[in-house]
């Protein structure tokens, strides 16, 4: 029933009822404590092969179970950490993209707002400049009329005075720039 190495492992069984149960039942499992006080699981199953009844017995020490569980737990923990890192990466990536998208939308909205403010300021400034231009055109027209009136009046007075009058420009070395008709008559010259 037991292999030799397994006999040495389980020299001392504290519970003989388990051995009795193993012989009487077709299958089962139990907990055995060896001479060192270590807990071991025993699992058995009966089967028939070529007309002979066989009992398959498997001994698993608590240390083996713990080591297997520890390896599985370590492996599962590593897998979980990797999965969490991947999920975290995707979360951060999508968060970054959504933040970038929101910033882009906010920047576009800010740009649109600035554009509308600039267009409004431009339209207001253009209107002010057009009004100023119209005012300046009116003032220039009025001044031009006044100057024309003064020039015509001065020319009329200058031409109708009974004496000869000559006008010199002091900025141009006292150059003769104009004279009246009486000077033309006196000196027999033409031009004005």
Phi, psi and omega in degrees: 000319180249143172287163184295317181295325180286331176297316180297326181291323184245057179292324186242113177255123181282336182238101182287344180295330179296317178297319178296316180298321180299320180286328186273326186263150180291320179211162179168184176209153182204173179246125179247149176243124183276183185295339178272355179088009179278142180275138179224140176268141175237131180232134180223157179207136180266146176210166181242134181221121182052038178084353179262142176274127179239147173242122177266121182241136179231131178250130177231120179283157180297328178295318178297317179298315180298316180296317178296315179298318180298315177298313179297318180296317178299313180299312180297322179295317178299314179299316180297318179297316179298315179298317179296320177297317179296314179297319177298318178299312180297320178299311181296320179299312181291325177297315179300315180297318181292322177295317178298318179296316179296318178298320180296317179296316178298318179296318179296317179296318178296318178297316179298319179296315178297318179300316180294322178294317179296318179296319178295316179296319178298314181297319179294315180295319179299317179297317178299315180295321178296319178295318178297318179299316178297319178297316180296319179298319178295317180295318179297318179298316179296314180296320178299316178298317179297316180295318179297317178298314180295318179295313179298319180295316180296317179297319180296315180295314182300318182283339183257003177284140183283358179249158177279131181233132176239142182244127179244149179263117182288336180281340181251042175063038179057040178285142180285123183247332182201160176204168182263180184289334182293322177297319180299319180291319183293312184261002179054056177237162178236160180112172183209000000 
